[in-house]
Amino acid sequence: MAQGKMKVKSKLPSGAKTKKAKGKAVTKRNNAPVKSKVQALERNKMKNTVTKMVNAAAEKQLRSLATDTPQLSAAQQRVATAPTAPATSK
């Protein structure tokens, strides 16, 4: 069962002004040339290769530093070989 009044769309008064729709900020030409995506792809490939090379060099340097570290002192060796405390269970 329908309850309440039926909604009726109201009409504007005859003297009211209506807003004009604004045009687009940038109008596109029909014959505008399409930019080539090849340059962007080449640039992205170059960035990726440079990033990979830099990361590989940094990793190689870090690995060489890690393997060339001096031997641990006696105190450091005792700490490294000491049994750890058992983890408390919750």
BADRENBA-924805 format. One line per 5 residues: number of its first residue (from 1); their letters; for each residue z, y, x of N, C-alpha, C. Coordinates in Angstrom, 3 decimals. Each point is the difference from the previous one (the first is absolute). Example, Ala and Ser with C-alpha at 12.3 -4.5 7.8 and 13.67 -1.06 7.14 Angstrom:
1) as) 7.800,-5.690,13.190,0.000,1.190,-0.890,0.000,1.200,0.900; -0.720,1.050,-0.350,0.060,1.190,0.820,0.730,1.090,-0.770
This chain:
1) maqgk) 0.000,-1.168,0.818,0.000,1.168,-0.818,0.000,1.245,0.872; -0.864,0.911,-0.320,-0.081,1.243,0.760,1.154,0.900,-0.388; 0.599,0.576,1.027,1.112,0.903,-0.260,-0.301,1.349,0.614; 0.450,1.061,-0.598,-0.212,1.326,0.527,-1.343,0.571,-0.412; -0.244,1.195,0.494,-1.244,0.676,-0.363,-1.137,-0.465,0.889
6) mkvks) -1.181,0.143,-0.459,-1.177,-0.312,0.809,-0.285,1.193,0.900; -0.283,-0.290,1.275,-0.229,1.094,0.942,-1.391,0.581,-0.203; -0.061,1.307,-0.074,-1.268,0.692,-0.188,-0.229,0.883,1.215; -1.181,-0.081,0.568,-0.310,0.842,1.150,-0.181,1.434,-0.463; 0.696,0.902,0.679,-0.089,1.396,-0.393,-1.235,0.633,0.624
11) klpsg) -0.531,0.967,-0.659,-1.177,0.713,0.499,0.441,1.344,0.526; -0.718,0.488,1.039,0.309,1.310,0.556,-0.394,1.089,-0.985; 0.700,1.092,0.042,-0.395,1.129,-0.859,-1.390,0.487,0.391; -0.659,0.654,-0.901,-1.390,0.412,0.243,-0.102,1.044,1.114; 1.037,0.792,0.264,-0.069,1.045,1.018,0.465,-0.463,1.375
16) aktkk) 0.449,-1.220,0.130,0.548,-0.477,1.277,-1.136,-0.274,0.989; 0.293,0.333,1.263,-1.001,-0.251,1.042,0.229,-1.383,0.606; -1.067,-0.640,0.378,0.113,-1.312,0.645,-0.263,0.171,1.490; 0.627,-0.857,0.797,-0.172,0.081,1.444,-1.302,-0.664,0.403; -0.652,0.627,0.973,-1.228,-0.572,0.531,0.357,-1.007,1.078
21) akgka) -0.738,-1.071,0.088,0.218,-0.973,1.066,-0.560,0.580,1.288; 0.819,-0.041,1.063,-0.455,0.533,1.284,-0.978,-0.977,0.633; -0.924,0.546,0.747,-0.953,-0.837,0.705,0.636,-0.610,1.235; -0.729,-0.892,0.657,0.508,-0.639,1.213,0.037,1.019,1.130; 0.962,-0.164,0.913,0.132,0.923,1.126,-1.185,-0.153,0.950
26) vtkrn) -0.424,-1.221,0.193,-1.130,-0.260,0.898,-1.084,-0.692,-0.803; -1.164,0.615,-0.032,-1.105,-0.635,-0.698,-0.837,-0.782,0.997; -0.388,-1.194,-0.397,-0.785,-0.848,0.895,-1.480,0.181,-0.303; -0.747,0.048,1.065,-1.449,0.078,-0.179,-0.542,-1.401,-0.214; -1.042,-0.095,-0.782,-0.615,-1.308,-0.238,-0.698,-0.527,1.243
31) napvk) -0.527,0.905,0.811,-0.757,-0.441,1.167,0.809,0.114,1.288; 1.341,0.022,-0.107,0.844,0.126,1.180,-0.114,-1.266,0.844; -0.103,0.150,1.315,-0.113,-1.196,0.844,1.330,-0.759,0.044; -0.092,-1.313,0.075,1.187,-0.848,0.061,0.386,-0.156,1.462; 1.291,0.233,0.303,0.458,-0.121,1.376,-0.065,-1.449,0.441
36) skvqa) -0.372,-0.200,1.246,-0.057,-1.340,0.551,1.402,-0.482,0.346; 0.288,-1.244,-0.329,1.314,-0.564,0.286,0.025,-0.639,1.382; -1.125,-0.050,0.674,-0.076,-0.663,1.296,0.892,0.702,1.014; -0.007,1.325,0.012,0.815,0.735,0.968,1.491,-0.267,-0.225; 0.423,-0.035,-1.250,1.408,-0.256,-0.296,0.376,-1.408,0.433
41) lernk) -0.868,-0.965,-0.243,0.273,-1.378,0.408,0.088,-0.108,1.509; -0.923,0.661,0.688,0.013,-0.034,1.468,1.295,0.620,0.533; 0.420,1.107,-0.590,1.214,0.680,0.430,1.218,-0.902,-0.203; 0.072,-0.664,-1.165,1.122,-0.877,-0.283,0.021,-1.206,0.938; -1.181,-0.533,0.311,-0.077,-1.127,0.934,0.492,0.433,1.376
46) mkntv) -0.405,1.194,0.420,0.413,0.511,1.310,1.519,0.190,0.041; 0.566,0.561,-1.069,1.446,0.195,-0.063,0.726,-1.338,0.090; -0.501,-1.000,-0.720,0.632,-1.315,0.013,-0.061,-0.635,1.381; -1.135,0.110,0.682,-0.106,-0.594,1.329,0.915,0.707,0.988; 0.078,1.323,-0.091,0.887,0.752,0.901,1.455,-0.394,-0.260
51) tkmvn) 0.377,-0.108,-1.268,1.360,-0.394,-0.352,0.321,-1.382,0.547; -0.925,-0.937,-0.155,0.222,-1.353,0.496,0.144,-0.005,1.518; -0.825,0.788,0.686,0.067,0.045,1.457,1.334,0.588,0.451; 0.432,1.075,-0.643,1.263,0.644,0.381,1.170,-0.949,-0.252; -0.011,-0.664,-1.159,1.082,-0.937,-0.325,0.026,-1.163,0.987
56) aaaek) -1.168,-0.518,0.369,-0.056,-1.109,0.942,0.531,0.428,1.362; -0.366,1.205,0.448,0.470,0.487,1.294,1.511,0.203,-0.023; 0.517,0.553,-1.091,1.441,0.225,-0.102,0.751,-1.331,-0.015; -0.530,-0.974,-0.714,0.655,-1.304,-0.060,-0.020,-0.673,1.367; -1.121,0.101,0.683,-0.111,-0.598,1.335,1.010,0.645,0.950
61) qlrsl) 0.125,1.320,-0.080,0.936,0.720,0.852,1.442,-0.405,-0.311; 0.330,-0.103,-1.279,1.353,-0.394,-0.385,0.308,-1.429,0.448; -0.988,-0.880,-0.124,0.219,-1.384,0.424,0.224,-0.070,1.505; -0.751,0.788,0.761,0.179,-0.025,1.453,1.368,0.566,0.381; 0.459,1.026,-0.706,1.330,0.547,0.256,1.079,-1.022,-0.335
66) atdtp) -0.200,-0.762,-1.064,1.004,-0.973,-0.419,0.101,-1.145,0.996; -1.104,-0.399,0.589,0.039,-1.124,0.939,0.427,0.439,1.394; -0.164,1.266,0.328,0.333,0.488,1.337,1.409,0.577,0.101; 0.834,-0.224,-1.005,1.343,0.568,0.046,0.827,-0.713,1.068; 0.925,0.686,0.632,0.829,-0.643,1.013,0.914,-1.044,-0.642
71) qlsaa) 0.531,-0.876,0.838,0.873,-1.059,-0.492,1.274,0.596,-0.597; 0.570,-0.740,-0.924,1.230,0.465,-0.635,1.166,-0.105,0.984; 0.932,0.902,-0.143,1.193,-0.062,0.829,0.872,-1.163,-0.480; 1.040,-0.327,0.747,0.866,-1.119,-0.350,0.680,0.236,-1.349; 0.445,1.233,-0.230,0.659,0.315,-1.269,-0.974,-0.138,-1.162
76) qqrva) -1.238,0.447,0.204,-1.000,-0.093,-1.060,-0.341,-1.457,-0.284; -0.038,-0.832,1.053,-0.296,-1.414,-0.201,1.114,-0.675,-0.798; 1.271,0.354,0.293,1.119,-0.591,-0.732,-0.069,0.380,-1.483; -0.358,1.273,-0.255,-0.110,0.446,-1.393,-1.143,-0.733,-0.702; -1.105,-0.182,0.706,-1.157,-0.631,-0.612,0.265,-1.475,-0.302
81) tapta) 0.780,-0.682,0.861,0.244,-1.424,-0.205,1.245,-0.268,-0.820; 0.804,1.007,-0.307,1.237,-0.198,-0.760,-0.335,-0.437,-1.413; 0.802,-0.921,-0.538,-0.257,-0.434,-1.386,0.298,1.156,-0.966; -0.804,0.099,-0.986,0.179,1.079,-0.966,1.010,-0.433,-1.042; 0.638,0.935,-0.628,0.977,-0.311,-1.042,-0.733,-0.542,-1.211
86) patsk) 0.594,-0.990,-0.671,-0.679,-0.550,-1.189,-0.102,1.061,-1.089; -1.094,-0.041,-0.684,-0.229,0.977,-1.078,0.904,-0.337,-1.170; 0.625,0.997,-0.543,0.875,-0.235,-1.151,-0.847,-0.165,-1.245; 0.299,-1.051,-0.757,-0.765,-0.218,-1.233,0.681,0.749,-1.134; -0.799,0.500,-0.884,0.534,0.783,-1.106,0.313,-0.888,-1.177
